[in-house]
Amino acid sequence: MAHDSNGPQSDSAMLLELLRTPPPKEQARSARNRAAVLEAAARLFAEHGVEAVSMDQVAEAAGVGKGTLYRRFGDKSGLAAALLDARERVLQEAILHGPPPLGPGAAAEERLSAFVDAYLDYLLENLALVRTSETAAVGARYRIGAYRFWHRHAAILLGTGATPDPEHTAHALLAGLAAEHVAALLPELGEERIRAGLIRLARSAMRPPGP
């Protein structure tokens, strides 16, 4: 793979490929139902908290049948992931085309640190929703398309350094950014210690191991 001072030249191309699959075309009624569900879910989650709201309550508030809701979103993790989609794409766009160090134009170590920093901002702003999207079903986190994007971005950057196994190390780094993990540590460590520790971890993963 070709490299330059800003990281692999194929970084953007590989990440864009993960975003290239178009959403299925919807009939007008289906699109209206989807919009009604997302609007109702966002309102109920904001008013009562994500954990306190059931899928049945969302269906009733949206004026759709329970079957329609479950067929479209599967479970609450799928509903949370749909609500997060637009917010995730803002961060993805910044990674692909934004200014450095989060976007192209900085050294790989700086980009990886900036990604950890920016992702933690996104996570803390949407902690309950992300937690639901990742934990409502076993293994849900790893089936989310956004996770594959984050993992590929981290693995590409790690591959420019001294990391012997960038794929595994990317998973290990993202494990520290899991919503359940961060939510459990926040009361004990606080945001700043978590942020500083994760950025140290990102930087150390790019460097050769000590003797």
C-alpha positions in Angstrom: 0.0 0.0 0.0 1.4 3.4 -0.9 2.0 5.9 1.9 2.7 9.5 2.2 3.2 11.9 5.2 -0.6 12.1 5.6 -1.2 8.3 5.9 -2.2 5.7 3.3 -3.3 7.3 0.0 -6.2 4.8 -0.2 -7.6 5.9 3.2 -10.4 8.0 1.8 -11.2 5.5 -1.0 -11.5 2.6 1.4 -13.7 4.5 3.9 -15.9 5.9 1.1 -16.5 2.3 0.0 -18.1 1.6 3.4 -20.5 4.5 2.8 -21.3 3.8 -0.8 -24.1 1.3 -0.4 -27.2 3.3 -1.1 -30.2 3.0 1.2 -33.1 1.0 -0.3 -35.7 3.0 -2.2 -38.8 3.6 -0.2 -42.4 4.1 -1.3 -44.0 7.3 -0.1 -46.0 5.6 2.7 -43.0 3.7 3.9 -40.9 6.9 4.0 -43.6 8.7 5.9 -43.9 5.9 8.4 -40.1 5.9 8.9 -40.1 9.6 9.5 -43.0 9.4 12.0 -41.2 6.6 13.9 -37.9 8.5 14.2 -39.7 11.7 15.2 -41.7 9.9 17.9 -38.7 8.0 19.1 -36.5 11.1 19.4 -39.3 12.9 21.3 -40.0 10.0 23.7 -36.3 9.3 24.3 -35.7 13.0 25.1 -38.7 13.2 27.4 -38.3 9.9 29.3 -34.9 8.5 28.6 -34.0 5.8 26.2 -34.2 2.9 28.6 -37.7 3.8 29.9 -39.3 3.8 26.4 -40.6 0.6 24.9 -40.9 -0.2 21.2 -44.6 -0.5 21.7 -44.8 3.0 23.0 -42.9 4.3 20.0 -45.3 2.5 17.6 -48.3 4.0 19.4 -46.9 7.5 19.4 -45.9 7.2 15.7 -49.3 5.8 14.7 -47.9 2.7 13.1 -48.4 -1.0 13.7 -46.0 -2.9 15.9 -45.3 -5.2 13.1 -44.3 -2.3 10.9 -41.9 -1.0 13.5 -40.3 -4.3 14.2 -39.9 -5.2 10.5 -38.3 -1.9 9.7 -36.0 -1.5 12.7 -35.8 -5.0 14.3 -35.4 -4.0 17.9 -34.5 -0.9 20.0 -30.8 -1.1 19.0 -31.8 -0.8 15.3 -34.1 2.2 16.1 -31.3 3.9 18.1 -28.8 3.2 15.2 -31.2 4.9 12.8 -31.5 7.9 15.0 -27.7 8.1 15.2 -27.1 7.8 11.5 -27.1 11.5 10.6 -24.9 12.4 13.6 -22.4 9.7 12.7 -22.2 10.9 9.1 -21.1 14.4 10.4 -18.1 12.8 12.0 -17.5 10.5 9.1 -17.5 13.5 6.7 -15.0 15.3 8.9 -12.7 12.3 8.9 -12.9 12.0 5.1 -12.9 15.7 4.0 -12.5 17.9 7.1 -9.4 19.9 8.2 -6.5 18.2 9.9 -5.7 16.7 12.3 -9.1 14.9 12.2 -9.2 15.0 8.4 -6.4 14.4 5.9 -3.3 16.4 6.1 -1.8 15.4 9.4 0.5 12.6 10.5 -1.2 9.3 11.3 -0.6 9.5 15.0 -2.1 12.9 15.2 -5.1 11.8 13.1 -5.7 8.8 15.3 -5.6 10.9 18.5 -7.9 13.4 16.9 -10.3 10.6 16.0 -10.4 9.3 19.5 -11.0 12.8 20.8 -13.8 13.6 18.3 -15.5 10.2 18.7 -15.5 10.6 22.5 -17.2 14.0 22.1 -19.9 12.3 19.8 -20.3 9.4 22.3 -20.8 11.6 25.3 -23.3 13.8 23.5 -25.3 10.7 22.5 -24.3 8.2 25.3 -27.8 6.7 26.0 -28.6 6.2 22.3 -25.2 4.8 21.4 -25.4 2.5 24.5 -28.7 1.2 23.3 -27.6 0.7 19.7 -24.6 -1.3 21.0 -26.2 -3.5 23.7 -29.9 -4.1 23.0 -28.9 -7.3 21.3 -25.9 -9.6 21.7 -23.1 -8.4 19.3 -25.2 -5.5 18.1 -22.2 -3.1 18.2 -20.2 -5.1 15.7 -23.0 -5.4 13.2 -23.5 -1.6 12.9 -22.1 -0.2 9.7 -20.6 2.8 11.5 -18.5 0.5 13.6 -16.9 -1.0 10.5 -16.1 2.6 9.3 -14.5 3.5 12.7 -12.5 0.2 12.7 -11.3 0.6 9.2 -10.2 4.2 9.7 -8.3 3.2 12.9 -6.7 0.1 11.3 -5.5 2.1 8.3 -3.8 4.7 10.5 -2.3 2.1 12.8 -1.0 0.3 9.8 1.3 3.2 9.1 3.1 2.8 12.4 4.8 0.1 14.3 1.7 -1.8 15.3 2.2 -5.5 14.5 -1.5 -6.3 14.0 -3.4 -3.1 13.1 -6.8 -4.9 12.7 -6.7 -6.4 16.2 -5.3 -3.2 17.7 -8.1 -1.1 16.1 -10.7 -3.4 17.8 -8.9 -3.1 21.1 -8.7 0.7 20.9 -12.4 0.9 20.0 -13.3 -1.4 22.9 -12.2 1.5 25.2 -14.7 3.7 23.4 -17.7 1.3 23.8 -20.6 3.1 25.3 -21.2 0.6 28.1 -17.5 0.8 29.1 -17.4 4.6 29.1 -20.7 4.9 30.9 -19.4 2.6 33.7 -16.2 4.6 34.1 -17.6 8.1 34.0 -18.7 8.2 37.7 -15.3 6.9 38.9 -12.8 8.5 36.5 -14.6 11.5 35.0 -14.5 12.7 31.4 -11.0 14.2 31.3 -9.2 11.1 32.7 -11.0 8.9 30.3 -10.2 11.2 27.4 -6.5 11.5 28.4 -6.1 7.8 28.9 -7.6 6.9 25.5 -5.5 9.4 23.7 -2.4 8.0 25.4 -3.4 4.6 24.4 -3.9 5.7 20.8 -0.5 7.3 20.7 1.3 4.4 22.3 -0.3 2.0 19.8 1.5 3.8 17.0 4.9 3.5 18.5 7.4 0.7 18.6 7.3 -1.4 21.8 10.0 -0.8 24.4 12.9 -3.1 25.0 
